[in-house]
Structure formats: C-alpha cells, structure tokens
C-alpha cells in the first residue's frame, strides 16, 4: 500500500512525500518470517521538466551543447563540461528510509 502524505511545490520543484507499506520475508534456517515494514520515500522533479516517456539516465541530452552521455558515469557533460541536475529531467528519489 502507498500512502501519499504530502505533495507540494518548492523553488520550482514538485515533491511527493509518501509512505510505502510492504511485507518483507526473511529466511532463517528452514523458517520464513513475514514482517510488515513501512518505508518513507521523498521524490522530486522540476515543474518545468517535459514528459519524456523514453527517458533514460544512460542517455542524458546536455541542455548546453545537445550531446548525449551516460549520467550514471559522468557528473558533467564530457563534451562541454556543463553540469546537470537530474530532477530537471525526471523524478528523482531524494530520501528512502525505513520508519
């Protein structure tokens, strides 16, 4: 179950703060234990980001020079050196913690 606790806009970024209720299973020897756990998740995305259903973090397009690069490997555009901010492209997890 997902419970959206709060949705808000701050400094041109949309935020969703939610609790995720789930069961985890742990094996000890020949026994399986089921446990209810709650995790808190905070996600954000720029309010100016256009929807891109084909978005891939492996193929970011630089807003300065237009080149594509893999954002999992590069912190800046390898062609022009411009920085990038992932929430300007798609939803990003800002917090994920067990309650």
BELVEN-V153863 format. One record per residue. N is the residue number from 1. RES is the residue in three letters. PSI is psi in whole degrees, -180 to 180 (* if undefined). Layout:
# BELVEN-V153863
N RES PSI
N RES PSI
This chain:
# BELVEN-V153863
1 UNK 141
2 UNK 132
3 UNK 105
4 UNK 110
5 UNK -41
6 UNK 136
7 UNK 130
8 UNK 165
9 UNK 132
10 UNK 125
11 UNK 47
12 UNK 22
13 UNK 137
14 UNK 136
15 UNK 143
16 UNK 121
17 UNK 120
18 UNK 156
19 UNK 137
20 UNK 119
21 UNK 127
22 UNK 163
23 UNK 135
24 UNK 152
25 UNK 131
26 UNK 138
27 UNK 130
28 UNK 110
29 UNK -122
30 UNK 19
31 UNK 143
32 UNK 126
33 UNK 134
34 UNK 132
35 UNK 132
36 UNK 128
37 UNK 154
38 UNK 131
39 UNK 143
40 UNK 135
41 UNK 128
42 UNK 123
43 UNK 152
44 UNK 157
45 UNK 144
46 UNK 140
47 UNK -14
48 UNK -7
49 UNK 130
50 UNK 147
51 UNK 129
52 UNK 95
53 UNK -12
54 UNK 13
55 UNK 139
56 UNK 129
57 UNK -19
58 UNK -8
59 UNK 73
60 UNK 138
61 UNK 121
62 UNK 129
63 UNK -15
64 UNK -51
65 UNK -11
66 UNK -2
67 UNK 154
68 UNK 145
69 UNK 166
70 UNK 110
71 UNK -10
72 UNK -16
73 UNK -25
74 UNK 138
75 UNK -20
76 UNK 160
77 UNK 125
78 UNK -10
79 UNK -42
80 UNK -8
81 UNK 1
82 UNK 142
83 UNK 168
84 UNK 158
85 UNK 111
86 UNK -37
87 UNK -14
88 UNK -10
89 UNK -44
90 UNK 178
91 UNK 139
92 UNK 138
93 UNK 118
94 UNK -28
95 UNK 138
96 UNK 111
97 UNK 153
98 UNK 136
99 UNK *
